[in-house]
Amino acid sequence: MSVPVRVVTLLVAFAAVVVVAVFVVAHYLVGTLPTIDYAKAASGGQVNVVLQETPENNSSSKPDWVSYYVMKPGADPHVASSWVHTTLFSVPANTRVNMTILGYDGCTPPRNNFWMQVQGTTGGVMAFQQFKDTNQPKGPVHVTPTLNGWSHCAVGHTFAIPSLHLFVPVASPDASASLCSTAPCVSGPYAVEKFSFRTPDHGGDFRWQCFVPCGGGFIDGNGGPMQTLGYMAGQMTVVGS
Amino acid sequence: MSHSTAASPADGARHGLRIFLIWLPLAVAADLLIWFALYPHLPPGRMTDQAQGQQFDIAVMAMLAAPVLLFVWVYFAYALIVWRHRAGDDEDGPPIHGNTKIQATWITATAVIVLGLFVFGTVQLIVPAGAGAGEGPSPIWKPNTNNLLQVQVIGQEWAFTYRFPQFGGMESTQLVLPQGQQVEFHVTSLDVIHSFWPYQLGVKADANPGVDNVAYAKPQELGSFTVRCNELCGIWHGAMFNYGRVVTPAVFQAWARAIQARELRLGVLAALPRYALTYDPTVIPQLGRDLVKVAGITGANGYFYPSLFQSGDPGDPVSP
């Protein structure tokens, strides 16, 4: 084999390796998760963000993993096409975020009851109400600084942005309820939870996660969905003005 | 072929003296510069007695290393200039047959340096009170006081929380410490291995699940410090950090009492696992409940306290 042929072969092989590496990074790490843009949906210094957590998801690879979903801005939460299987969303800086989380997953006793305190929200409280099914309230609206996960099975997961000192337990429908089995969930027992917090006055990326070890089948419940973007870990991008 | 004479012993001594005279003022200047200009600014600072000790260690090491480094540089530069190849000089250098005096000097000097560093390093590893390192559940090197503020450091993916057993076992995501108070850290983890590293405090201790790793520090200066995880622990390892503060004892008391009162009022304090040498979240005897095993949950060996819902009492989910 001549020297020019060898050189060309080497360059082609090197380029192929680079292309494969770029594809893997782009496709598996960042390319498949869309970011839901709530920054454009803000008005009057506020923005309404809606999430749901489900006992399973509609992915082809990990359908049995517990997962969060993000709703398209202004959409109907009781329509499946309103939901996007991602945990990335963007909000404006220096804005009040009115967060609504629909909890369709069952309860999980918390590992550390410390996380049952509501911390970092406006007023240090959150409001929630359990539903038997769509628009069928099971009990009153509770406005509370804690959610009793130690002697009542009331907590499904948590929503936490540690760098903003925001830690909120997320309510679940009661343990005896027959949970939604088709994700994204639009029917079945659920809990609606609402709280507000303020975004910082500068842009940046803020990771959020669940602190209830809910990765069933993994060591200490901390693997799988707990460590994977798009499931129980996500990122809030604050868009600077 | 050019003609030259072999180097005489007098030439060697002359070169040696020159090198020494160039090196000596540089070494003295470097050490003075390190001691007076660099030392006060070396990491990790002087926020605790442990940090101060580590800063001293680094300064001493730098003062020992600087003359050695300068000697190598001076010799190198001298050789490049004085013994450089000159035009028309094609002769080999003189053969070297060994020099007992130089060999003895070299072995003695390096042995003294290495043994000195061994003794110095060993002593500095244990004073004061373990030098801020995790000493395991049964520390050997302890501070000379029984007036200790205990702080349990709990690592989990991906946050540290801090429990203060002398304040009813209250827990916080913030680490606030009083100035002038000897602190006893009990470092553990709820899941994988983490590492508690508030580097301005001069403390670094592994957080292993089920293990109580004890470290000591005595805050001396007011201010803020950074707590980082120093053990690769998952996707958000890089984001596992927060900030702590050293405050006056009065401010600390007010802060701790306020959190204790809030958690007591909310019922959280009573529901937290009782403080123990190893942190086991499933041991909450004050609840007066029997553990049950929950299928599908691998954490804590699958054991949790049963829900009142499961016993048929719908209860009120916001009341303790």
Interface residues (C-beta under 8 A of the other chain):
Chain A: C107 T108 P109 R111 N112 N113 F114 M116 Q117 Q119 Q130 H142 T144 P145 T146 L147 N148 W150 S151 H152 C153 A154 A160 P162 S163 H165 F167 A171 D174 A175 S176 R207 Q209 F211 P213 G216 G217 F218 I219 D220 G221 N222 M226 Q227 T228 L229 A233
Chain B: I154 Q156 E157 W158 A159 T161 E171 T173 L190 D191 V192 P209 G234 I235 W236 A239 N242 E263 L266 G267 V268 A271 L272 P273 P281 I284 L287 R289 V294 G296 I297 T298 G299 A300 F304 Y305 S307 L308 F309 Q310 P314 G315 D316 P317 V318 S319 P320
